[in-house]
Amino acid sequence: MIDKRLIYSAAFFLVINSSQVFAQKTQMLIAKNSVGKLQAAIANKKDRKTKMDILSEGIKASESTEKDSKTKKWPETWAIKSYLSSYIAITDSSESNSDKYYQQALQAIDSAKRFENYEDNSGLIAAANYNINIKKQQKGNKAYAAQDFSAAYNYLREVSDFFPKDTVLAVNAALSAEGTKNDNAAFDYFKRAKDNGIKNPVVFQRLATIYKNRQDTAKATRALEEGLNLNPYNTLLNNDYMNILLDDERYSDARQVIENTLKVETRSKLLYYLYGYLHQKNANMGTAELAFNKSLTIDRNYFDALYQLGLVYINLGNEALTPANKDVEKFASYLNRAEVILVQAHETKPKDKSTINLLIEIYTRKNRFDRVQELRAQLDEF
């Protein structure tokens, strides 16, 4: 005879088991539906509260499925959790809550990838990875603002590697690398920005600086030329370009660059000064005098222009005394001009020894030994 109690117990077990299966499927369905609802809310530009309500429901269901002995073995469980968690990480206004779900999203992606068929949920995982990198960008920017350049670089390089075509991200990663004194990494990310079409002159300036530090003047020059092609007459690039030409003793090229720039930039005391200096080196004293005076009309106390103009007048005075000229009157006139200009230079920069020595030379020629003694006493003070 069959024991009816056993039949009832088996029936009771089947009822319980089937209800558990139903519950598992119900929670998974809620989690799946939350993904669809969230995407619809995003598409329809629903408010933050609406999205957070959907996410809260989805996360609750997702957590139930991950605790169940059967559904926790489904890669879909972890893919859904990674997506929902990652979206909370970039949406929740609470920093601690946002960080909590950021970590949960990372762990969920790792769990999903442990399954052989995780690729079936690659769309959700890709979306989660996208959100995670947005969160990393936020964390990287915050670290950079706090001058924690090491943390900033670690976050931002990962984001730039995830979005390699984004030039702004590449520049931010490069600037963070510079903060850690990692010029090689900075170079790689500045170059990534350049190769992807950025026009920002700072990128070309920084690349040129790194090339110069590597003793590669040719590549530094080309980097500046590339930047100037995209940013004609940009002051920062132009100044660096002229300096590198001068350092390389390419005086004719530098002079040509300055001439072209002065057609556009007419209020740069530095450009007029450099133009005068180059002509001075080439013994074109008349043009040098005009350029230095033009510089001084912009800034009458510009020391470099004052000093070089004083030298121009001394050189012109010496030329007037050559056997071919022997023009004492002209010599005296240029000596007086040199005195006036160099006195002004001395007032502008009282401790410059080169200026004091030139004035001592002038006053010696003029037999003004009282001024000579006074200036020599100043030299002795420093």
C-alpha positions as MATLAB code, in Angstrom:
seq = 'MIDKRLIYSAAFFLVINSSQVFAQKTQMLIAKNSVGKLQAAIANKKDRKTKMDILSEGIKASESTEKDSKTKKWPETWAIKSYLSSYIAITDSSESNSDKYYQQALQAIDSAKRFENYEDNSGLIAAANYNINIKKQQKGNKAYAAQDFSAAYNYLREVSDFFPKDTVLAVNAALSAEGTKNDNAAFDYFKRAKDNGIKNPVVFQRLATIYKNRQDTAKATRALEEGLNLNPYNTLLNNDYMNILLDDERYSDARQVIENTLKVETRSKLLYYLYGYLHQKNANMGTAELAFNKSLTIDRNYFDALYQLGLVYINLGNEALTPANKDVEKFASYLNRAEVILVQAHETKPKDKSTINLLIEIYTRKNRFDRVQELRAQLDEF';
ca = [
       0.000    0.000    0.000;
       1.303    3.381   -0.980;
       1.851    5.853    1.806;
      -0.270    8.885    0.923;
       1.916   11.071    3.086;
       4.817   10.451    0.677;
       2.657   11.419   -2.276;
       1.618   14.609   -0.534;
       5.254   15.389    0.391;
       6.439   14.867   -3.189;
       3.623   17.036   -4.471;
       4.500   19.703   -1.937;
       8.174   19.567   -3.034;
       7.188   19.940   -6.678;
       5.043   22.945   -5.864;
       7.859   24.577   -3.895;
      10.431   23.805   -6.611;
       8.268   25.119   -9.420;
       7.563   28.303   -7.458;
      11.289   28.835   -6.997;
      11.902   28.401  -10.728;
       9.060   30.801  -11.417;
      10.573   33.297   -8.975;
      13.973   33.004  -10.652;
      12.474   33.624  -14.072;
      10.390   36.495  -12.733;
      13.440   38.279  -11.240;
      15.433   37.760  -14.423;
      12.548   39.131  -16.453;
      12.312   42.209  -14.198;
      16.044   42.781  -14.573;
      15.821   42.407  -18.376;
      12.812   44.696  -18.554;
      14.682   47.308  -16.514;
      17.329   47.462  -19.200;
      14.674   48.070  -21.853;
      12.827   50.620  -19.695;
      16.078   52.475  -18.985;
      17.000   52.664  -22.653;
      13.527   53.980  -23.453;
      13.795   56.565  -20.668;
      17.144   57.715  -22.045;
      15.775   57.942  -25.576;
      12.733   59.913  -24.371;
      14.915   62.181  -22.201;
      13.114   61.324  -18.984;
      14.199   63.026  -15.761;
      16.839   61.636  -13.432;
      14.316   60.435  -10.834;
      12.488   58.305  -13.415;
      15.747   56.697  -14.465;
      16.843   56.080  -10.883;
      13.487   54.406  -10.065;
      13.959   52.043  -13.023;
      17.537   51.351  -11.987;
      16.559   50.671   -8.388;
      14.003   48.082   -9.503;
      16.450   46.485  -11.928;
      19.345   46.335   -9.450;
      17.094   44.735   -6.824;
      16.047   42.035   -9.289;
      19.608   41.618  -10.522;
      20.885   41.075   -6.987;
      18.246   38.364   -6.487;
      19.352   36.525   -9.631;
      23.024   36.631   -8.637;
      22.218   35.047   -5.263;
      20.262   32.154   -6.770;
      22.249   28.936   -7.246;
      21.009   28.538  -10.825;
      20.811   32.051  -12.308;
      24.132   33.141  -10.784;
      25.716   30.775  -13.326;
      24.193   32.633  -16.241;
      26.485   35.209  -17.900;
      23.369   37.255  -18.638;
      22.890   37.817  -14.898;
      26.269   39.527  -14.608;
      26.024   41.383  -17.903;
      22.739   42.983  -16.824;
      24.139   43.844  -13.409;
      27.257   45.394  -14.952;
      25.172   47.629  -17.214;
      22.701   48.749  -14.541;
      25.465   49.317  -11.962;
      27.605   51.278  -14.416;
      24.700   53.574  -15.243;
      24.080   54.278  -11.559;
      27.813   55.048  -11.233;
      27.537   57.923  -13.739;
      24.068   59.067  -12.654;
      23.916   58.987   -8.854;
      24.704   62.380   -7.322;
      26.068   60.732   -4.181;
      29.801   60.248   -4.693;
      30.023   57.324   -2.268;
      27.048   55.601   -3.905;
      28.449   56.287   -7.349;
      31.816   54.777   -6.379;
      30.082   51.763   -4.834;
      28.258   50.930   -8.067;
      31.367   51.686  -10.136;
      33.157   48.916   -8.229;
      30.140   46.616   -8.570;
      30.115   47.181  -12.336;
      33.796   46.276  -12.599;
      33.251   43.094  -10.587;
      30.158   42.150  -12.613;
      32.045   42.497  -15.919;
      34.812   40.328  -14.533;
      32.232   37.715  -13.485;
      30.502   37.805  -16.879;
      33.782   37.204  -18.707;
      34.414   34.030  -16.720;
      31.745   32.260  -18.798;
      32.560   30.759  -22.181;
      29.499   32.213  -23.888;
      29.730   35.715  -22.393;
      29.954   37.134  -25.945;
      26.212   36.580  -26.244;
      25.838   39.585  -23.949;
      28.598   41.649  -25.565;
      26.225   44.559  -26.224;
      25.432   45.021  -22.543;
      29.065   44.562  -21.536;
      30.189   47.092  -24.148;
      27.631   49.589  -22.836;
      28.807   48.950  -19.276;
      32.421   49.476  -20.328;
      31.429   52.746  -21.967;
      29.799   53.974  -18.749;
      32.743   52.775  -16.650;
      35.109   54.828  -18.771;
      32.911   57.888  -18.362;
      33.225   57.350  -14.606;
      37.001   56.911  -14.923;
      37.138   60.189  -16.798;
      35.294   61.917  -13.954;
      37.668   60.395  -11.408;
      40.689   61.318  -13.513;
      39.575   64.932  -13.904;
      38.954   65.180  -10.171;
      42.410   63.754   -9.413;
      44.021   66.195  -11.851;
      42.253   69.137  -10.227;
      43.598   67.922   -6.867;
      47.086   67.706   -8.464;
      47.215   63.958   -7.897;
      48.802   63.532  -11.317;
      49.690   59.868  -10.870;
      46.068   58.868  -10.201;
      44.865   61.212  -12.934;
      47.212   59.644  -15.474;
      46.219   56.088  -14.518;
      42.545   56.875  -15.058;
      42.835   59.128  -18.105;
      45.247   56.941  -20.063;
      42.752   54.066  -19.746;
      39.936   56.317  -20.939;
      42.032   57.612  -23.838;
      42.928   54.051  -24.792;
      39.205   53.206  -24.770;
      38.376   56.299  -26.896;
      41.600   56.576  -28.951;
      40.154   59.035  -31.479;
      39.136   61.562  -28.822;
      41.813   64.272  -28.982;
      40.747   66.056  -25.787;
      41.113   62.845  -23.768;
      44.546   62.263  -25.301;
      45.666   65.771  -24.325;
      44.360   65.348  -20.771;
      46.229   62.048  -20.435;
      49.371   63.740  -21.766;
      49.090   66.657  -19.333;
      48.656   64.199  -16.458;
      51.752   62.314  -17.617;
      53.661   65.605  -17.659;
      52.590   66.115  -14.071;
      54.331   62.852  -13.171;
      57.466   63.904  -15.149;
      56.825   61.046  -17.580;
      57.799   62.770  -20.830;
      57.715   59.566  -22.876;
      54.086   58.895  -21.970;
      53.217   62.570  -22.457;
      54.768   62.419  -25.921;
      52.721   59.323  -26.866;
      49.408   60.955  -25.946;
      50.248   64.374  -27.421;
      51.199   62.575  -30.631;
      47.931   60.600  -30.524;
      46.061   63.914  -30.344;
      48.077   65.315  -33.249;
      47.641   62.205  -35.390;
      43.880   62.413  -34.865;
      43.667   65.952  -36.196;
      43.885   68.278  -33.206;
      44.729   71.909  -34.015;
      45.441   73.161  -30.496;
      48.799   75.017  -30.686;
      49.814   73.857  -27.196;
      50.054   70.257  -28.438;
      52.593   71.194  -31.109;
      54.475   73.380  -28.654;
      54.749   70.537  -26.109;
      55.818   68.033  -28.779;
      58.533   70.431  -29.939;
      59.760   70.844  -26.360;
      60.009   67.071  -25.886;
      61.888   66.724  -29.177;
      64.280   69.475  -28.077;
      64.870   67.679  -24.784;
      65.719   64.605  -26.859;
      68.248   66.716  -28.797;
      66.217   66.257  -31.997;
      66.087   69.824  -33.316;
      64.919   68.798  -36.780;
      61.760   67.099  -35.460;
      61.156   69.939  -33.000;
      61.283   72.398  -35.892;
      58.897   70.296  -37.980;
      56.436   70.044  -35.077;
      56.365   73.838  -34.762;
      55.978   74.231  -38.525;
      53.027   71.812  -38.493;
      51.448   73.801  -35.681;
      51.960   77.098  -37.515;
      50.392   75.681  -40.680;
      47.251   75.029  -38.634;
      47.561   78.174  -36.466;
      49.211   80.875  -38.612;
      51.071   83.547  -36.607;
      50.127   82.025  -33.251;
      52.252   83.948  -30.738;
      53.418   80.972  -28.655;
      54.321   78.829  -31.658;
      55.851   81.734  -33.537;
      58.109   82.694  -30.634;
      59.259   79.106  -30.126;
      59.828   78.700  -33.862;
      61.941   81.844  -34.071;
      63.909   80.827  -30.979;
      64.701   77.405  -32.408;
      65.817   78.995  -35.692;
      68.035   81.403  -33.771;
      69.470   78.594  -31.613;
      70.212   76.708  -34.835;
      71.836   79.870  -36.270;
      69.379   79.963  -39.154;
      69.312   83.752  -39.029;
      68.079   84.327  -42.570;
      65.086   81.991  -42.018;
      64.320   83.630  -38.664;
      64.430   87.098  -40.206;
      62.027   86.010  -42.960;
      59.584   84.570  -40.404;
      59.680   87.823  -38.413;
      59.148   89.958  -41.525;
      56.073   87.931  -42.494;
      54.706   88.021  -38.951;
      55.162   91.791  -38.608;
      52.776   92.243  -41.523;
      50.070   90.813  -39.276;
      51.299   91.429  -35.713;
      52.239   95.105  -35.554;
      52.247   95.617  -31.791;
      54.814   93.068  -30.650;
      57.829   94.681  -29.004;
      59.598   91.304  -29.016;
      59.238   90.857  -32.778;
      60.654   94.304  -33.496;
      63.455   93.659  -31.033;
      64.356   90.322  -32.668;
      64.158   91.874  -36.115;
      66.554   94.614  -35.001;
      68.870   92.106  -33.338;
      69.137   89.996  -36.506;
      69.949   93.043  -38.628;
      72.438   94.174  -35.995;
      74.205   90.805  -36.256;
      74.287   91.292  -40.015;
      75.839   94.777  -39.582;
      72.698   96.493  -40.916;
      72.823   99.152  -38.215;
      70.329  101.515  -39.849;
      67.588   98.882  -40.026;
      68.482   97.683  -36.536;
      68.132  101.238  -35.167;
      64.677  101.620  -36.750;
      63.513   98.241  -35.375;
      64.741   98.914  -31.822;
      63.111  102.344  -31.828;
      59.861  100.768  -33.038;
      60.058   98.313  -30.154;
      60.573  101.207  -27.737;
      57.511  103.072  -29.036;
      55.516  100.082  -27.757;
      57.401   99.912  -24.438;
      59.761  102.801  -23.743;
      61.385  100.913  -20.844;
      62.019   97.654  -22.717;
      65.522   96.932  -21.416;
      66.728   94.567  -24.156;
      65.847   97.066  -26.887;
      67.449   99.926  -24.921;
      70.684   98.007  -24.408;
      70.993   96.863  -28.026;
      70.139  100.333  -29.343;
      72.929  101.723  -27.161;
      75.298   99.210  -28.777;
      74.096  100.270  -32.227;
      75.006  103.903  -31.489;
      78.402  102.908  -30.090;
      79.102  100.826  -33.225;
      77.993  103.681  -35.500;
      80.178  106.057  -33.529;
      83.188  103.773  -33.865;
      82.506  103.474  -37.587;
      82.549  107.272  -37.873;
      86.124  107.294  -36.499;
      87.546  104.753  -38.961;
      90.349  106.039  -41.227;
      87.941  105.963  -44.152;
      85.508  108.360  -42.407;
      87.303  110.351  -39.665;
      84.062  112.174  -38.805;
      84.614  113.366  -35.223;
      81.375  115.333  -35.141;
      79.314  112.322  -36.146;
      81.212  110.207  -33.589;
      80.352  112.678  -30.811;
      76.685  112.692  -31.891;
      76.402  108.905  -31.758;
      78.248  108.807  -28.434;
      75.704  111.259  -26.979;
      72.824  109.140  -28.258;
      74.384  106.009  -26.789;
      74.759  107.789  -23.435;
      71.101  108.863  -23.318;
      69.806  105.407  -24.229;
      72.126  103.507  -21.898;
      71.351  105.820  -18.965;
      67.688  104.931  -19.497;
      68.630  101.237  -19.672;
      70.601  101.615  -16.420;
      67.599  103.232  -14.720;
      65.414  100.372  -15.924;
      67.831   97.687  -14.716;
      70.262   99.283  -12.228;
      72.272   96.134  -11.465;
      73.066   95.095  -15.036;
      76.882   95.024  -15.196;
      77.099   95.095  -18.985;
      75.188   98.384  -19.126;
      77.371   99.921  -16.401;
      80.546   98.891  -18.253;
      79.319  100.493  -21.471;
      78.528  103.708  -19.606;
      82.002  103.650  -18.011;
      83.473  103.355  -21.536;
      81.391  106.312  -22.756;
      82.232  108.544  -19.788;
      85.903  107.638  -20.079;
      85.855  108.842  -23.695;
      84.146  112.023  -22.549;
      86.637  112.518  -19.718;
      83.773  112.425  -17.212;
      85.845  110.691  -14.541;
      83.431  111.664  -11.771;
      80.761  109.516  -13.424;
      83.332  106.770  -14.068;
      84.177  106.600  -10.346;
      80.516  106.638   -9.386;
      79.683  103.752  -11.724;
      82.721  101.727  -10.648;
      81.602  102.147   -7.053;
      78.221  100.699   -8.054;
      79.976   97.695   -9.569;
      81.852   97.127   -6.315;
      78.531   96.989   -4.430;
      77.511   93.851   -6.285;
];
